[in-house]
C-alpha cells in the first residue's frame, strides 16, 4: 500500500531527534546492477565531498543507469552500514513513492556543493 493512501502518522518527535540525523547532498558517480538483492536494486556510489565516496543499495530500477550518473541525491550518512545480500550499504538515499509505485529520488532544485548538510 502506498503511504499516500495511508492516513496513519508516525509518533511525534522533537527537533533534537531530527538533529541526530546527518543528511547530506551527494553526486552519483557509479551505478552497478545488483542481481543478488531480493528486490530489484542497484549498487550506487555517491560522492559526498569531504566524506568521500559511499555506497548504497537502492530500489530505484525505474531509473536507467545512465540517467542516474551525475545527479545529486539526498542521503542519510550516519546510519550504521547495513548488509544487503552480502553488500555493505553505507548510506540511505532518500526518495518518495509516486502513484505508480516507483521511487522518485529527492534532489536539490539547484546545484549545491557535494557534502552540504540538509537542515
C-alpha positions, 0 to 999 in steps of 0.5 A: 500500500502506498503511504499516500493512501495511508492516513496513519502518522508516525509518533511525534518527535522533537527537533533534537531527534531530527538533529541526530540525523546527518543528511547530506547532498551527494553526486552519483558517480557509479551505478552497478546492477545488483542481481543478488538483492531480493528486490530489484536494486542497484549498487550506487556510489555517491560522492559526498565531498569531504566524506568521500565516496559511499555506497548504497543499495537502492530500489530505484530500477525505474531509473536507467543507469545512465540517467542516474550518473551525475545527479545529486541525491539526498542521503542519510550518512550516519546510519550504521552500514547495513548488509544487503545480500552480502553488500555493505550499504553505507548510506540511505538515499532518500526518495518518495513513492509516486502513484505508480509505485516507483521511487522518485529520488529527492534532489536539490532544485539547484546545484549545491556543493557535494557534502552540504548538510540538509537542515 
